[in-house]
Amino acid sequence: MTSNNPEMLREYERCREIVDRSLEKCFTSAGIPHRGLAEAMRYSLLAGGKRIRPVLVLQFCRACGGDEEKALPAACAVEMLHTYSLIHDDLPCMDDDDLRRGRPSNHIVFGECTATLAGDALQAEAFSLILNSPLPADRVVRMAAYLAEAGGLYGICGGQALDIDGEGRCLEENEITEIHRYKTASLLKACALIGVSAAGGTESQIKGASRYAEALGLAFQIRDDVLDCTADEKQLGKTVGSDAGREKSTFVSLYGVEGCRELVRCKTAEAQEALTGCFDDCGFLAWLAGYLAERTA
């Protein structure tokens, strides 16, 4: 299955459009106490992007025979939490990046205080949205638990802390892998598990989704490291070469560009293999892994 499969590309765009239409309605009510904060939240939330995480929620739900419409609030919730992490990553006290998705970072436009609050509020709103999902209570609680783990000590925050601690040091493969298992793969894994849970999937499907997302997350990060060295700023929509500037150890610094490309192929194959026997229709998910392995932005 080639990554430029027109049918699969149309399905990907369909899911993206569903998510974008739903996100467009967020934080627009007349009763919002601080319009400037809502504007900052919407600025980053609606800045585009690949929407990989909400697409994973919807597609794993479908692969398990669930109702995509009922999984949509959870899909939007993971995009809110992801957006919060990007806003905070860009702050001067973190990665200090001025560009995100081809536009000035949130703190450049709204200031550091408002950007920090925008991230905080998006994280809270993500949980509000997922906890109000129109699904049975046991599924909702499970989905919220997956999101909480991905966002905290054993997920994004823990990974970011390890990443900061690793700056200026020559890290081994296991250390770099640990950083990105938390910082990148944990949220992708949560998205897969949230999608399965939204559909009331089986334990076998939970395990298959977990293996898929863990391999996909590492492939995604390795590809990111390659693009940081080989792409330009216009292509990526963010600052390039920033890892080298902060003396960060990356998969590229360990294996070189060609070695990393081979690693991406191996991890992608591992992700696709994890789907076998767990889902009746996993064609899109297998295609998505290949598509992301070849992305140029």
C-alpha positions as CSV (number, residue, x, y, z in Angstrom):
1,M,0.0,0.0,0.0
2,T,1.6,3.2,-1.2
3,S,1.6,6.4,0.9
4,N,0.0,8.4,-1.9
5,N,-3.0,6.1,-2.1
6,P,-5.8,8.6,-3.2
7,E,-8.6,6.7,-1.3
8,M,-6.6,6.8,1.9
9,L,-5.6,10.5,1.5
10,R,-9.3,11.4,1.0
11,E,-10.2,9.5,4.2
12,Y,-7.5,11.3,6.1
13,E,-8.7,14.7,4.8
14,R,-12.3,13.8,5.7
15,C,-11.3,13.1,9.3
16,R,-9.2,16.3,9.5
17,E,-12.1,18.4,8.2
18,I,-14.5,16.8,10.8
19,V,-12.1,17.7,13.6
20,D,-11.4,21.2,12.2
21,R,-15.1,22.0,12.0
22,S,-15.6,20.9,15.5
23,L,-12.6,22.8,16.9
24,E,-13.8,26.0,15.1
25,K,-16.8,26.0,17.4
26,C,-14.7,26.0,20.6
27,F,-14.4,29.0,22.9
28,T,-16.8,31.3,21.1
29,S,-19.7,31.6,23.6
30,A,-20.8,35.0,24.8
31,G,-20.2,34.2,28.4
32,I,-16.4,33.8,28.3
33,P,-14.9,35.9,31.1
34,H,-11.7,36.9,29.2
35,R,-11.9,37.2,25.5
36,G,-8.2,37.8,25.1
37,L,-7.4,34.4,26.7
38,A,-9.9,32.7,24.5
39,E,-8.4,34.4,21.4
40,A,-4.9,33.1,22.4
41,M,-6.3,29.6,22.8
42,R,-8.0,29.7,19.4
43,Y,-4.9,31.2,17.8
44,S,-2.9,28.0,18.4
45,L,-5.8,25.5,18.3
46,L,-6.9,26.6,14.9
47,A,-3.4,27.1,13.4
48,G,-3.7,24.0,11.3
49,G,-1.4,21.1,11.6
50,K,-1.7,17.5,10.6
51,R,-4.3,16.5,13.2
52,I,-2.7,13.1,13.5
53,R,-3.8,12.6,17.1
54,P,-7.5,13.2,16.6
55,V,-7.4,11.2,13.4
56,L,-6.0,8.3,15.4
57,V,-8.8,8.5,17.9
58,L,-11.5,8.4,15.1
59,Q,-9.8,5.7,13.1
60,F,-9.2,3.3,16.0
61,C,-12.8,3.8,17.1
62,R,-13.9,2.9,13.5
63,A,-11.5,-0.1,13.4
64,C,-13.2,-1.5,16.5
65,G,-16.7,-0.9,15.1
66,G,-17.5,2.2,17.2
67,D,-19.5,5.3,16.5
68,E,-17.1,8.0,15.1
69,E,-19.5,10.8,16.0
70,K,-19.5,9.9,19.6
71,A,-15.7,9.7,19.6
72,L,-15.4,13.2,18.2
73,P,-15.3,15.1,21.5
74,A,-12.5,12.8,22.7
75,A,-10.6,13.4,19.4
76,C,-10.9,17.2,19.8
77,A,-9.8,16.9,23.5
78,V,-6.5,15.2,22.5
79,E,-5.8,18.0,20.0
80,M,-6.4,20.6,22.8
81,L,-3.9,18.8,25.0
82,H,-1.4,18.5,22.2
83,T,-1.8,22.2,21.4
84,Y,-1.2,23.1,25.1
85,S,2.0,21.1,25.0
86,L,3.2,23.0,21.8
87,I,2.4,26.4,23.3
88,H,4.4,25.6,26.5
89,D,7.3,23.9,24.5
90,D,7.8,27.2,22.6
91,L,8.1,29.4,25.7
92,P,11.4,31.0,26.4
93,C,11.9,29.0,29.6
94,M,11.5,25.8,27.5
95,D,12.6,25.4,23.9
96,D,12.4,29.2,23.2
97,D,11.0,28.9,19.6
98,D,9.5,31.9,17.8
99,L,7.8,30.0,15.0
100,R,5.1,27.3,15.1
101,R,3.1,26.0,12.1
102,G,4.4,28.8,9.9
103,R,3.2,31.5,12.3
104,P,4.7,33.4,15.3
105,S,4.5,31.3,18.4
106,N,1.7,32.1,20.9
107,H,4.0,34.0,23.3
108,I,5.3,36.2,20.5
109,V,1.8,37.3,19.7
110,F,0.1,37.4,23.1
111,G,3.0,37.6,25.6
112,E,4.4,34.9,27.9
113,C,1.8,35.2,30.7
114,T,-1.2,34.9,28.3
115,A,0.5,32.1,26.4
116,T,1.1,30.2,29.6
117,L,-2.5,30.6,30.7
118,A,-3.7,29.6,27.2
119,G,-1.8,26.3,27.5
120,D,-3.1,25.8,31.1
121,A,-6.7,26.5,30.0
122,L,-6.5,24.2,26.9
123,Q,-5.4,21.3,29.1
124,A,-8.3,21.9,31.5
125,E,-10.8,22.2,28.6
126,A,-9.5,19.0,27.1
127,F,-10.5,17.1,30.2
128,S,-13.8,18.9,30.4
129,L,-14.6,17.9,26.8
130,I,-13.6,14.3,27.2
131,L,-15.5,13.9,30.4
132,N,-18.6,15.1,28.8
133,S,-18.4,12.6,25.9
134,P,-21.7,11.0,24.9
135,L,-20.5,7.5,25.8
136,P,-21.1,5.1,28.7
137,A,-19.5,6.3,31.9
138,D,-17.0,3.4,32.2
139,R,-15.6,4.3,28.7
140,V,-15.4,8.0,29.5
141,V,-13.5,7.4,32.7
142,R,-11.1,5.1,30.9
143,M,-10.5,7.6,28.1
144,A,-9.9,10.4,30.7
145,A,-7.4,8.2,32.5
146,Y,-5.4,7.5,29.3
147,L,-5.3,11.3,28.6
148,A,-4.2,12.1,32.1
149,E,-1.3,9.6,32.0
150,A,-0.2,10.9,28.6
151,G,-0.2,14.5,29.9
152,G,1.6,14.1,33.2
153,L,4.7,12.7,34.9
154,Y,4.6,9.5,32.9
155,G,4.0,11.3,29.6
156,I,4.6,14.7,28.0
157,C,5.8,16.5,31.2
158,G,8.1,13.7,32.3
159,G,9.5,13.5,28.7
160,Q,10.1,17.3,28.6
161,A,11.9,17.2,31.9
162,L,14.2,14.4,30.7
163,D,14.8,16.3,27.5
164,I,15.8,19.5,29.4
165,D,18.1,17.5,31.7
166,G,19.7,15.9,28.6
167,E,20.8,19.2,27.0
168,G,24.5,19.5,26.6
169,R,25.2,15.9,27.3
170,C,26.0,13.0,25.0
171,L,23.0,10.6,25.5
172,E,22.9,6.9,24.8
173,E,20.3,5.3,22.6
174,N,18.3,4.1,25.6
175,E,18.2,7.6,27.1
176,I,17.1,9.3,23.9
177,T,14.4,6.5,23.4
178,E,13.2,7.0,26.9
179,I,12.7,10.8,26.4
180,H,10.6,10.3,23.3
181,R,8.7,7.3,24.6
182,Y,7.3,9.8,27.1
183,K,7.4,13.1,25.2
184,T,6.1,12.0,21.8
185,A,4.9,8.4,21.8
186,S,2.8,8.6,25.1
187,L,0.1,10.9,23.6
188,L,0.0,9.0,20.3
189,K,-0.5,5.8,22.4
190,A,-3.3,7.5,24.4
191,C,-5.0,8.5,21.2
192,A,-5.0,4.9,20.0
193,L,-6.3,3.6,23.4
194,I,-8.9,6.3,23.6
195,G,-10.2,5.3,20.2
196,V,-10.4,1.7,21.1
197,S,-12.1,2.5,24.4
198,A,-14.6,4.8,22.8
199,A,-15.8,1.8,20.8
200,G,-15.7,-0.6,23.8
201,G,-12.9,-2.6,22.2
202,T,-11.4,-5.8,23.4
203,E,-8.2,-6.4,25.5
204,S,-6.5,-7.8,22.4
205,Q,-7.3,-4.6,20.5
206,I,-6.0,-2.5,23.4
207,K,-2.7,-4.4,23.3
208,G,-2.5,-4.2,19.5
209,A,-3.2,-0.4,19.5
210,S,-0.6,0.1,22.3
211,R,2.1,-1.7,20.3
212,Y,1.2,0.1,17.1
213,A,1.3,3.6,18.7
214,E,4.5,3.0,20.6
215,A,6.3,2.0,17.4
216,L,4.6,4.8,15.5
217,G,5.7,7.4,18.1
218,L,9.3,6.5,17.8
219,A,9.2,6.4,14.0
220,F,7.5,9.8,14.1
221,Q,10.2,11.3,16.4
222,I,13.1,9.8,14.4
223,R,11.6,11.3,11.2
224,D,11.3,14.6,13.0
225,D,15.0,14.5,13.9
226,V,15.8,13.9,10.2
227,L,13.7,16.7,9.0
228,D,15.2,19.1,11.6
229,C,18.5,18.5,9.8
230,T,17.4,18.2,6.2
231,A,14.3,20.4,5.7
232,D,14.0,24.2,5.6
233,E,12.0,26.5,7.8
234,K,9.3,27.2,5.2
235,Q,8.8,23.4,4.7
236,L,8.4,22.6,8.4
237,G,6.7,25.8,9.6
238,K,9.0,26.0,12.6
239,T,12.6,26.7,13.4
240,V,15.0,24.2,12.0
241,G,18.4,23.2,13.5
242,S,17.2,24.1,17.0
243,D,18.2,20.8,18.5
244,A,21.8,21.3,17.4
245,G,21.7,24.8,18.7
246,R,20.7,23.6,22.2
247,E,23.3,20.8,22.1
248,K,20.6,18.1,22.2
249,S,21.4,14.5,21.6
250,T,19.1,13.2,18.9
251,F,18.7,10.0,16.9
252,V,20.5,11.7,14.0
253,S,23.5,12.6,16.2
254,L,23.6,9.0,17.2
255,Y,23.0,7.2,13.9
256,G,23.2,9.8,11.1
257,V,20.5,10.6,8.6
258,E,20.7,7.4,6.6
259,G,20.8,5.3,9.7
260,C,17.7,7.1,11.0
261,R,15.8,6.5,7.7
262,E,16.4,2.8,8.1
263,L,15.2,3.0,11.7
264,V,12.0,4.8,10.6
265,R,11.4,1.9,8.1
266,C,11.9,-0.7,10.8
267,K,9.6,1.0,13.4
268,T,7.0,1.7,10.7
269,A,6.9,-2.0,9.8
270,E,6.7,-2.9,13.5
271,A,3.7,-0.6,13.9
272,Q,1.9,-2.1,10.9
273,E,2.6,-5.7,12.1
274,A,1.1,-4.9,15.5
275,L,-2.3,-4.4,13.8
276,T,-2.4,-8.0,12.4
277,G,-5.1,-10.1,13.9
278,C,-6.5,-7.4,16.2
279,F,-8.7,-5.4,13.9
280,D,-11.1,-6.4,11.1
281,D,-10.2,-3.3,9.0
282,C,-6.8,-1.9,9.7
283,G,-6.0,-0.7,6.2
284,F,-6.1,3.0,7.0
285,L,-4.0,2.7,10.1
286,A,-1.4,0.6,8.3
287,W,-1.4,3.2,5.5
288,L,-1.1,6.1,8.0
289,A,2.1,4.7,9.5
290,G,3.7,4.5,6.0
291,Y,2.4,8.0,5.1
292,L,3.9,9.5,8.3
293,A,7.2,7.7,7.6
294,E,7.6,9.6,4.3
295,R,6.3,13.0,5.4
296,T,8.3,16.1,4.5
297,A,6.9,18.4,7.1
